[in-house]
């Protein structure tokens, strides 16, 4: 009897590689089957069986590894713990997730995440430690909002850095501290300073230089000078920017050397810093150039309507009407005007001192060079050059040939750079002036920068007067320069202007930016003044449909937010 040989078994799906099984799973067995598997209803089950067998094989093939070293214990935080009510409030603020309501309306509920920066600032001022259980949520919040990071990391303390070493998502916390430590190297830790400067990452070196500059300006400058010649141009620029902190005449020799740097940006930054030192040699050179461009010209008079006139024309007019005037009342001499003769070239010396030769699009060369010379010259140059007049008198002088805006804009930049309050006041002018910009400011940004040179009280009073005269349409950027909480006169001006806008019948969305600022910056004591604005007003015929209801909702949110802020400060023990 002859036996029939058994045919060899067909290869099974278990012979397929892991990559082949993954491909089949992605494409589906209707489109592809692994080698050794017949298409049909059983293909899917065969693939799953093969994947299970391959998983066991792969795991069995792993070699045992040495257990990872257990991390060190988190450091203790010596600061006092938060009061229980404040800890609960922090959890609420961190759990809030902003989201638009139906139809884009914010509703009357406060935006808790927008209150977190103020809460952190108050907690840090009181010196409290962060609750350990809140650290993950606090680091997540700081990861998503860079504006929160400085205050959040200060509040989180050393334990947050300990956590950041264990989670790559929180590595930003390590970059914010030199060497990833809890504090920068101390005054007596010179070896660590030099080691970190020589071996650290760029972000660590920037942070180290900034921290060292804040406590030891000379030491930071010497550290920078020790490696200056070998640094990359983009790194030199970032390092040089740290000298803005506690800038002093002692920095001048180093900055003068930087004027010869290979990088144009480095040269420009060095020149800007030197011009902020009114006694520097560069400031003197710029002043010598600027005074040749700006002078007092008595041949130009000032007509009664404010237009400059030639003195010879005024003399002829005087002769024509001599018989009509009484000898006892001679005509007052015409006020002089400022004459401007802009540079005709930008020579090598000017370029070495930071003057950029090529103007941006739309700017003339001579006007561009003039502005750079004037803004770099010490403001003390001009009273002596312009007849002993003070800043207010100088700003009030007419300027010939259409150079007024260029000259005043350059003086604005000089006042900001040199932190000169007298010139800033003169250039801002009174907030009630018909020209909202004042006599010297050329933009809202310039006005905001000029306000930054004044005391907090002066800023608040000026902006309050501006709002009372011109309303809120241009006040947002100016309000951002005012100290928080807003002084009572400023707060009243903002609330009154919002009330006027509501009575005008427009929607509150046009003032959403100011309303958001008010929620964060208005003194909580002003909440009582809002009670009369919470009701839905009667709408006039020309009012936007439903605007009254939206305004009532916005004022309700503002009042609720102010009372919530008051509760937050009480919970943190602030009287």
Protein Blocks (a to p, Z undefined) as FASTA:
>chain_A
ZZdddddddddfklpcfklmmmmmmnopkloccehiacdjklmmmmmmmmmmmmmmmmmm
pccdddddddddddddfbdcddfklmmmmmmmmmpccdddehhigbjadcfklmmmmmmm
mmmmnopacdfklmmmmmmmmmmmmklmmmmmmmnommlmmmmmmpmklmmmmmmpghhi
abdcdfklmmlmmmmmmmmcfklmmmmmmmmmmmmmmlmmmmmmmmmmmpcfklmmmmmm
mmmgopafklmmmmmmmmmpmblklmmmmmmmmmmmmkbmklmmmmmmmmmmgccdfkbc
cdfkopacdfklmmmmmmmmmmmpcfklccddddddddddddfbdcfklmmnopafbace
hiafklmmmmmmmmmpcfklmmmmnoopafklmmmpccehhlmmmmmmmmmmmmmmnopa
klmmmmnopakbmblnbjmbgbfklmmmmmmmpcfklmmmmmmmmmmmnojmlmmmmmmm
pccdddfklmmmmmmmmmmmmmnopafklmmmmmmmmmmmgcfklmmmmmmmmpccdddf
kbcehklmmmmmmmmmmmmmmmmmmmmmmmnopZZ
